[in-house]
Amino acid sequence: MTNAAGSSLQEQFPQRATVWQLRTCRLNLPWRPLLMGILNVTPDSFSDGGRYANTSAAVEQARDLIAQGADLLDIGGESTRPYAEPVSAQEELRRVIPVVEAICQETDIPVSIDTSKAAVAQAAIAAGAEVINDVTGLEGDPEMIPLAAETGAGVCAMHMQGRPQTMQDNPAYDHVVAEIETYLAARRDALLDTGIEPAKICLDPGIGFGKTHQHNLDLLAGCGVFHRLGMPLLVGHSRKGFIGKLLGDAKADRTAGTIGVSVALATQAVQILRVHDVRPVREALRLFEATGGLDGHAVSLE
């Protein structure tokens, strides 16, 4: 894509990361964002809680996300919606490990474990997971960083102000984009200092995690700034409350809103989008790219 001054994405974001090294495989990161399909094996997640709470339903949904074109799968067994109650490691293991085992046995699509507990991450990696996706920025469990370093898993460190039980009480920032860039830089450096390889680290600004609706919009508009950190960026905006707020209807279907944000993030060269609705987002991005939205010229079908 070119902007009004005629500069390309490469010129706008020269520090953009182009690879993410996972535990046993390497993801190349093209200009069109990769899509991480969301699989919540929980009874209480904000959007799809309870739909995939048993193993057979969860495995079937994972297959469907793969068929829709997911590049990765993110499997989680503990809701991190606002005011969600934590669950024990034993319960989280019961929910997710059979699903991780089943999916890793039948597909090569990389699996990410969405957890802040090292015991859950360890079991998921033993079952074949490639990535630890931790909403606490790998700060919530002192064993998480040593585990990541020892296993060589890819890691995604997210920003969250507070904890799910408190994060939406009164989130406050003076300059939200700058403050979160500072936090993510510190987490990157902390992970590097423990011996985790630079290519293994991905960063997430944490849309909806201790942010007001306006904070979320400011972050989404400013995501390109985070390329200065030199790591892949992952953004999870799918179906979140700010979409309903902006549309003026909290009960509105948020698929179209999710697609709109996804296209906007593609113009900022964000590498990975974490979404529920893989097929419509993929189709929108494919057409956006084909009509010149990413590199400034249309793709010929001839």
Summary of the structure (lengths in Angstrom):
residues: 302
radius of gyration: 18.1
end to end distance: 21.7
largest distance: 55.8
contacts: 1007
relative contact order: 0.15
helix: 40%
strand: 15%
